[in-house]
Amino acid sequence: MASVSDIITYIGIPLTLMGILPIFYTILNSLLTHRNILRLLRSNTPVFATTTTSTSGSLISGIIEVTLPRFSIAPLDRSEPEYWALNPQASSLPGGSWTLLNWNYLVSATKTYRLQYSDDLQIPQAEVDFNELVSFLMDRGAVPDAKGLHMLRVSGLWTPTGTPLLVSPDGLGSVLRVASAEDSDGVLSLALRWEKAWDQREEGSLPVGWIRLELPPLPKDEKLVSDEEKAHEVPSLESEKDLVKSTLTDYTPTPTSLRFRLAPSGSLLTVQSPTWEYSHASLPASPSQPLLTHLTSPSSPAHPFFPSLCLIYALSNSLPIYTCTIPSSLLDLTSPAASIPAGVMVILGLLPEEEAPEWGETKYSPHEAMHTFHSRSMARIRAMEAERRMPSEQAQLAKMARDSEERAQMMEDAISNARRERERSEKREREAVASVRLSAAVVAERALSYLAKAGSVNVEKGLQGAVERLLVGMVRGERLATEGTCNVLGKWKGWAERGGMTKDDLALLRSELVGFCFAACVVGLMAEVGGKDETGLAADMRESLRTWRKVRLG
């Protein structure tokens, strides 16, 4: 019979050992997990090498606590080579997609994770300014996704995970997408992806949201035109010769382009950071010649129009400007109610009468004048025949009376004709402003043809070339560009709000015909770009950037 000591030896001790084996396993597993976590932190997150990280754990429970810093990141300066390069030591851990690219960063907080397995390790999402993030990725070539941004604007935090906000230059890959909100603390959570093949831009590329306006060289010699030719030439923009004195003379070499960016300011747009360039390299600012003060001053007629015209020109060139929209007050000029009547185009000489739709009843008819002239000629012939049959003295008196009557009749006819012509002209003008309206495209086409005949624009460049010529004239301070065209646009907005033109508006167009033609080209080009997707996309992006100042990127 087994003794008590035998039972303890052969049964109790093995059972005790079996009871503590799970504890040994948990301790060993905790040590291995701790070592794996440290290895993953060293190999996948080199950015943490210069920051404070801590790990601790309970060997009995098997829970490892890892405290990692949360970073606030910002893009590098675009002049640094790392701005355009991928991070060679990017992390593959969840939440570390932001390490694909190089950033300026600082520790903003810490995040503690309680892990049981090393596979659960993740990196805290980084905090970044949404506007800076989007601008940085678009500068590298990313393209906004219209549907994704609209979904973000409408749904906010309820936007489905995986919704793309920015896509690759070829449109096939997702660059920035909505991520899971597990670690976002109620902030919009995003994930980043970038591939080397998508790098198609460099430091010399125009930054996103910026516009470069090429300035053609000023002519060295002004063509001599005879007085007779000047009397018959069509008015055009002011000669470039007078503009050299007022612009750019302080620079050596002479600027060949102007670079600036647009930014929304209430219901209008503003020009920011204008910079003269020579061969696309920045030139130092000149204290004696402030940049664009004649355009940015609130008292300037061009102040409310120049930034909007620049945006229209940029959209026609498909430049990536998604945070600005054409002001609605200017976009209303493309509506049918604001278009130009056919009769006005005929009176201005921009549209032949036979090519215009029927628009008025008051037209010049020579038949009445011919009938009057014929009747008086026959009466004069009869009076002269009667005088030949009279005695000499009586014939002389009759001839004197007839001459006096003819002179009085001529004066009366002149006054009557002038009155009838004035009345006919006034009636025709009333009919013209009330006539059927032409489309913005037709008006712009006729205006472009007129400017091409005047030598002001190159017809081969189309409406875009005309608007570019106008912008160059505004930058150089040409009166017709800064005052004439802008005054016409201001009046145009007025009759668009009233629902039609008046005779005073027609008189203005007669006096500023070239300015009106440039304004018509602006409206025509605006009608072309106003229907593009970029206009709605800009509203969605601007609203999203306004709503989400800071986002989590991981």
C-alpha positions in Angstrom: 0.0 0.0 0.0 1.3 3.4 -1.1 2.4 5.8 1.6 1.5 9.4 1.9 5.0 10.4 0.9 4.7 8.3 -2.3 1.4 9.9 -3.2 3.0 13.3 -2.8 6.1 12.3 -4.7 4.5 10.6 -7.7 1.1 12.4 -7.9 1.3 15.8 -6.1 4.5 17.1 -7.5 3.6 16.4 -11.2 0.3 18.0 -10.7 1.9 21.0 -9.2 4.3 21.3 -12.1 1.5 21.0 -14.6 -0.3 23.8 -12.8 2.6 26.2 -13.1 3.5 25.4 -16.7 1.0 27.9 -18.1 2.6 30.6 -16.0 6.0 29.7 -17.4 4.5 29.8 -20.9 3.0 33.2 -20.3 6.2 34.5 -19.0 8.2 33.2 -21.9 5.6 34.4 -24.4 5.7 37.9 -22.8 9.5 38.0 -23.1 9.3 37.0 -26.8 6.5 39.4 -27.5 8.4 42.2 -25.8 11.5 41.4 -27.9 9.5 41.3 -31.1 7.9 44.6 -30.4 11.3 46.3 -29.7 12.6 44.8 -33.0 9.6 46.0 -34.9 9.9 49.5 -33.5 13.6 49.7 -34.4 13.2 48.3 -37.9 9.9 49.9 -39.0 9.9 53.2 -37.3 13.3 54.9 -37.5 11.6 58.2 -36.8 11.2 57.1 -33.2 14.9 56.6 -32.8 15.2 60.3 -31.8 12.1 60.4 -29.6 11.0 58.9 -26.3 9.4 55.5 -26.5 8.8 53.2 -23.6 7.7 49.6 -23.2 6.7 47.7 -20.1 4.7 44.6 -19.3 3.4 42.1 -16.8 5.1 38.7 -17.1 2.2 37.1 -15.4 -0.6 38.6 -17.4 1.3 38.7 -20.7 0.2 42.3 -21.5 2.8 44.6 -23.0 2.3 48.3 -22.6 3.9 50.4 -25.4 3.9 54.2 -25.2 4.6 55.9 -28.5 4.7 59.6 -29.4 2.1 61.1 -31.7 3.6 63.5 -34.2 2.4 66.7 -35.7 3.8 66.8 -39.2 4.2 69.4 -41.9 5.6 69.3 -45.4 9.2 70.3 -46.0 10.2 73.3 -48.0 9.8 72.5 -51.7 13.4 73.6 -52.4 14.7 70.7 -50.3 15.5 67.5 -52.3 13.7 65.3 -49.7 10.5 67.2 -50.5 10.4 65.3 -53.9 11.8 62.0 -52.6 10.3 58.9 -51.0 11.3 58.0 -47.5 13.7 55.0 -47.9 12.9 53.9 -44.3 9.1 54.0 -44.4 7.2 51.9 -41.9 5.1 49.0 -42.8 3.1 49.0 -39.6 -0.5 50.0 -39.5 -1.0 53.7 -39.0 2.4 54.5 -40.5 1.5 55.3 -44.1 2.5 58.9 -43.4 6.2 57.7 -43.2 6.2 57.0 -46.9 7.2 60.7 -47.5 9.5 63.1 -45.7 8.2 65.6 -43.2 9.0 68.2 -40.6 7.7 66.7 -37.4 7.5 67.3 -33.6 6.0 65.3 -30.8 2.5 66.6 -29.9 1.2 63.8 -27.6 1.7 60.2 -26.6 -0.4 57.1 -27.1 -0.3 54.0 -25.0 -1.2 50.6 -26.5 -1.8 47.4 -24.4 -0.7 44.5 -26.6 -0.8 40.8 -26.1 0.7 40.0 -29.5 3.3 41.8 -31.5 1.0 41.7 -34.6 -1.3 44.2 -32.8 1.4 46.9 -32.8 0.5 50.0 -34.7 1.9 53.5 -35.0 -0.1 56.5 -33.8 -1.6 58.5 -36.7 0.1 61.8 -37.3 -1.7 65.1 -37.0 -1.4 67.4 -40.1 -3.0 70.5 -41.5 -5.5 69.3 -44.1 -4.8 72.2 -46.4 -1.1 71.7 -46.3 -1.4 68.0 -46.8 -3.6 68.4 -49.9 -1.4 71.1 -51.4 1.7 69.0 -50.8 0.3 65.9 -52.5 -1.1 67.9 -55.4 2.2 69.6 -55.8 3.7 66.2 -56.3 1.1 65.3 -58.9 -2.0 64.0 -57.1 -5.3 64.9 -58.7 -8.6 65.6 -56.7 -11.3 63.0 -57.0 -14.5 64.9 -57.5 -16.9 62.2 -56.3 -14.8 61.5 -53.1 -14.6 65.2 -52.2 -18.3 65.7 -52.7 -18.9 62.6 -50.5 -16.7 64.0 -47.8 -18.4 67.4 -48.0 -21.9 65.8 -47.7 -21.2 62.9 -45.2 -18.3 64.2 -43.1 -17.2 61.5 -40.6 -19.7 59.1 -42.0 -17.8 59.0 -45.3 -17.3 55.3 -46.2 -13.8 53.9 -45.4 -11.7 53.7 -48.5 -13.3 56.7 -50.3 -10.5 58.3 -52.4 -10.0 62.0 -52.0 -6.9 62.3 -54.2 -5.9 59.9 -56.9 -2.6 59.3 -58.8 -1.7 61.4 -61.9 -2.9 58.6 -64.2 -6.2 58.4 -62.2 -5.7 54.6 -61.6 -4.5 54.6 -58.0 -5.7 56.1 -54.7 -3.2 58.6 -53.1 -5.3 59.9 -50.2 -8.3 58.0 -48.9 -10.6 57.9 -45.9 -9.3 55.4 -43.3 -10.8 53.7 -40.3 -11.7 56.0 -37.4 -10.4 53.7 -34.6 -7.5 56.0 -33.6 -8.8 59.3 -34.8 -10.6 60.6 -31.6 -13.4 62.1 -33.6 -11.1 63.7 -36.2 -11.1 62.8 -39.9 -8.8 59.9 -40.4 -6.9 59.5 -43.7 -4.5 57.0 -45.2 -1.7 57.8 -47.7 -0.2 55.8 -50.6 2.5 56.9 -53.0 4.6 55.2 -55.7 7.8 56.2 -57.3 6.2 56.1 -60.8 3.8 58.8 -59.8 6.6 61.4 -59.3 6.2 63.5 -62.5 6.9 67.0 -61.0 10.0 68.7 -59.7 11.0 72.0 -58.1 10.9 73.9 -61.3 7.2 73.0 -61.8 4.7 75.7 -61.0 3.3 75.2 -57.5 -0.3 74.1 -57.2 -2.6 77.1 -56.9 -0.1 79.4 -58.6 -0.4 81.1 -62.0 2.4 82.2 -64.3 1.6 85.0 -66.7 4.1 85.2 -69.6 5.1 88.8 -70.5 6.1 89.1 -74.2 9.0 91.5 -74.9 8.1 95.1 -75.5 8.7 96.3 -79.2 11.9 98.2 -79.6 10.7 100.4 -82.4 7.2 101.8 -82.8 5.8 101.6 -86.3 5.3 104.9 -88.0 1.7 105.4 -89.3 0.6 108.2 -91.5 -2.2 110.6 -90.6 -4.4 109.1 -93.3 -3.8 105.6 -92.0 -4.4 106.7 -88.4 -7.8 108.1 -89.4 -8.9 104.8 -90.9 -7.2 102.3 -88.4 -9.3 100.4 -85.9 -8.5 101.5 -82.3 -6.4 99.0 -80.3 -4.7 98.7 -77.0 -2.3 101.5 -76.1 1.2 101.3 -77.6 3.7 99.5 -75.5 6.2 102.4 -75.8 4.5 104.5 -73.2 4.3 101.6 -70.8 8.0 101.1 -70.3 8.2 104.3 -68.2 5.6 103.1 -65.8 6.5 99.4 -65.3 9.4 97.1 -64.7 12.2 99.6 -65.6 14.0 99.0 -62.3 14.8 95.4 -63.1 17.8 94.1 -65.0 17.1 91.9 -66.8 13.6 92.7 -67.8 11.1 90.3 -66.3 9.7 87.7 -68.7 6.9 86.4 -66.5 4.9 87.1 -63.4 4.1 84.4 -60.8 1.4 84.8 -58.2 -1.3 82.8 -56.4 -5.0 83.3 -55.9 -6.8 83.0 -52.6 -10.5 83.5 -51.7 -11.4 86.5 -49.7 -15.1 86.6 -48.9 -17.0 86.7 -52.2 -14.0 87.9 -54.1 -10.5 86.7 -54.9 -7.2 88.3 -54.0 -3.7 88.1 -55.6 -1.0 87.0 -53.2 2.8 86.8 -53.3 3.3 88.3 -56.8 6.9 87.7 -58.0 8.6 88.9 -61.2 10.6 86.2 -63.0 13.3 86.0 -65.6 13.3 82.7 -67.4 11.1 81.4 -64.6 13.6 82.3 -62.0 12.5 84.8 -59.3 13.8 88.3 -59.4 14.3 90.5 -56.3 11.5 92.9 -55.4 12.1 96.6 -56.3 11.3 99.1 -53.6 10.7 101.8 -56.1 8.2 99.8 -58.1 5.6 98.0 -55.8 4.1 95.0 -57.4 0.6 95.4 -58.9 -0.4 98.3 -56.7 -2.4 99.7 -59.7 -4.4 96.4 -59.6 -4.6 95.6 -55.9 -5.6 99.0 -54.7 -9.4 99.1 -53.8 -9.7 102.4 -55.7 -8.5 100.8 -58.9 -11.3 99.8 -61.5 -9.4 96.6 -62.1 -9.3 95.6 -58.4 -12.5 93.4 -58.4 -11.8 91.9 -61.8 -8.1 91.1 -62.2 -8.0 88.0 -59.9 -11.2 86.6 -61.4 -9.8 87.1 -64.9 -6.7 85.3 -63.9 -8.7 82.4 -62.6 -10.7 82.2 -65.8 -7.5 82.1 -67.8 -6.0 79.5 -65.5 -9.0 77.2 -65.8 -8.9 77.5 -69.5 -5.3 76.3 -69.3 -6.4 73.4 -67.0 -4.1 74.6 -64.2 -4.8 72.8 -60.8 -6.6 75.6 -59.0 -9.3 73.9 -56.9 -9.7 76.2 -53.9 -11.1 79.2 -55.9 -14.3 79.7 -57.8 -15.4 82.4 -60.2 -17.5 84.9 -58.3 -21.2 84.4 -59.0 -21.7 88.1 -59.8 -19.2 87.7 -62.7 -20.5 84.2 -63.7 -23.9 85.7 -64.1 -22.6 87.6 -67.2 -22.8 84.3 -69.1 -26.6 83.9 -68.5 -28.9 84.5 -71.4 -30.4 87.6 -69.6 -27.0 89.3 -69.6 -26.1 88.5 -73.2 -25.8 91.2 -75.9 -28.8 91.8 -78.2 -28.3 91.3 -81.9 -29.3 94.8 -82.8 -26.6 96.2 -80.5 -24.0 94.1 -82.3 -25.2 95.5 -85.7 -25.1 99.1 -84.5 -21.6 98.6 -83.1 -20.5 97.3 -86.5 -19.5 93.9 -85.2 -22.3 92.0 -87.0 -23.5 92.6 -90.6 -27.2 93.4 -90.9 -27.8 90.5 -93.2 -26.3 88.0 -90.8 -28.3 89.1 -87.8 -31.7 87.7 -87.0 -34.7 90.0 -87.7 -34.7 92.5 -84.9 -36.3 95.9 -85.9 -38.8 97.7 -88.1 -37.0 101.0 -88.3 -34.7 100.8 -91.3 -33.4 103.4 -93.7 -35.4 103.5 -96.9 -34.1 105.8 -99.8 -37.3 105.6 -101.8 -39.0 108.5 -99.9 -36.1 110.8 -100.4 -35.8 109.8 -104.1 -39.5 110.6 -104.6 -39.2 114.0 -103.0 -36.1 114.8 -105.0 -37.8 113.8 -108.2 -40.9 115.8 -107.5 -38.9 119.0 -106.7 -36.7 118.5 -109.8 -39.8 118.3 -112.0 -41.3 121.4 -110.3 -38.0 123.3 -110.8 -37.9 122.3 -114.5 -41.4 123.6 -115.0 -40.6 126.9 -113.2 -37.6 127.4 -115.4 -39.6 126.8 -118.6 -42.2 129.3 -117.4 -39.4 131.9 -116.8 -38.1 131.5 -120.3 -41.6 132.5 -121.6 -41.7 135.6 -119.4 -40.3 139.1 -120.2 -36.8 139.6 -119.1 -37.5 141.8 -116.1 -40.3 139.5 -114.9 -38.2 136.4 -115.5 -35.4 137.8 -113.4 -37.8 138.6 -110.5 -39.3 135.1 -110.8 -35.9 133.5 -110.8 -34.9 135.5 -107.7 -38.1 134.4 -105.9 -37.5 130.8 -107.0 -33.9 130.8 -105.7 -35.0 132.3 -102.4 -37.7 129.7 -102.1 -35.2 126.9 -102.9 -32.7 128.1 -100.3 -35.4 128.2 -97.6 -36.6 124.8 -98.7 -33.1 123.4 -98.4 -32.7 124.7 -94.9 -36.1 123.3 -93.9 -35.2 120.0 -95.5 -31.8 119.9 -93.6 -33.6 120.5 -90.3 -36.3 118.1 -91.1 -33.9 115.4 -92.2 -31.8 115.8 -89.1 -34.8 115.6 -86.9 -36.1 112.5 -88.8 -32.6 110.9 -88.7 -32.3 111.6 -84.9 -35.8 110.1 -84.3 -35.0 107.1 -86.5 -31.7 106.6 -84.7 -33.3 106.8 -81.3 -36.1 104.4 -82.3 -33.5 102.0 -83.8 -31.5 102.1 -80.6 -34.6 101.3 -78.6 -35.3 98.4 -80.9 -31.7 97.3 -80.7 -31.4 97.0 -76.9 -34.8 95.1 -76.9 -33.9 92.8 -79.8 -33.2 89.1 -79.6 -30.1 88.2 -77.6 -27.1 86.4 -79.0 -25.2 83.7 -77.2 -22.0 84.6 -75.4 -20.1 82.4 -77.8 -21.4 84.3 -80.9 -20.7 87.7 -79.3 -17.2 86.6 -78.3 -16.4 85.3 -81.8 -17.4 88.6 -83.4 -15.4 90.6 -80.8 -12.4 88.4 -81.4 -12.6 88.9 -85.1 -12.7 92.7 -84.6 -9.7 92.6 -82.3 -7.8 90.5 -84.7 -8.4 93.0 -87.5 -7.2 95.7 -85.2 -4.0 93.8 -84.6 -4.6 93.6 -80.9 -4.7 89.8 -80.6 -3.7 86.7 -82.6 -6.8 85.1 -83.8 -5.1 81.7 -83.9 -4.8 81.7 -80.0 -8.6 82.2 -79.7 -10.3 83.6 -76.7 -7.6 82.4 -74.4 -5.0 84.5 -76.3 -7.3 87.5 -76.1 -7.7 87.2 -72.3 -4.0 86.6 -71.9 -3.3 89.8 -73.9 -5.8 91.7 -71.6 -4.1 90.4 -68.5 -0.7 91.4 -69.8 -2.1 94.9 -70.5 -3.5 95.1 -67.0 -0.1 94.1 -65.5 1.7 96.8 -67.5 -0.9 99.4 -66.6 -2.5 100.0 -70.0 -5.4 102.4 -69.6 -7.6 100.5 -71.9 -7.1 97.3 -70.0 -7.2 98.6 -66.4 -10.0 101.1 -67.0 -11.8 100.6 -70.3 -12.4 96.9 -70.2 -13.1 96.9 -66.4 -15.6 99.8 -66.7 -17.4 97.8 -69.4 -17.5 94.7 -67.2 -18.8 96.8 -64.3 -21.6 98.2 -66.5 -22.2 94.7 -67.9 -22.9 93.5 -64.4 -25.3 96.4 -63.9 -27.5 95.6 -66.9 -27.3 91.8 -66.1 -28.9 92.6 -62.7 -31.5 94.9 -64.4 -32.3 92.2 -67.0 -31.4 94.3 -70.0 -29.4 97.1 -71.6 -30.3 100.8 -71.9 -29.4 103.4 -74.4 -26.8 104.8 -72.0 -25.2 101.3 -72.0 -25.1 101.3 -75.8 -23.5 104.8 -75.7 -20.8 103.4 -73.4 -20.1 100.5 -75.7 -19.7 102.9 -78.6 -17.1 104.9 -76.7 -15.3 101.9 -75.4 -15.6 99.5 -78.4 -12.2 97.9 -78.0 -12.7 97.5 -74.2 -16.1 95.9 -74.9 -14.6 93.5 -77.3 -12.0 92.3 -74.7 -14.8 92.1 -72.2 -16.9 90.0 -74.6 -13.9 87.6 -75.0 -13.7 87.3 -71.2 -17.4 86.4 -71.0 -17.0 84.0 -73.9 -14.1 82.2 -72.2 -15.8 82.2 -68.9 -18.8 80.5 -70.5 -16.5 77.8 -71.8 -14.8 77.1 -68.4 -17.9 77.8 -66.2 -19.4 74.4 -67.1 -16.3 72.4 -66.3 -16.3 70.0 -63.3 -13.6 72.1 -61.7 -16.1 74.7 -60.6 -18.1 72.3 -58.5 -15.0 70.5 -57.4 -13.5 73.8 -56.1 -16.6 74.4 -54.0 -16.4 70.9 -52.5 -12.7 71.2 -51.8 -12.9 74.6 -50.3 -15.8 73.6 -48.0 -13.9 70.4 -46.9 -10.7 72.3 -46.2 -12.7 74.8 -44.2 -14.5 72.1 -42.2 -11.5 69.9 -41.4 -8.6 72.1 -40.3 -6.6 69.2 -38.9 -6.8 65.6 -39.8 -5.1 62.3 -38.7 -2.9 60.7 -41.3 -2.0 57.1 -40.9 
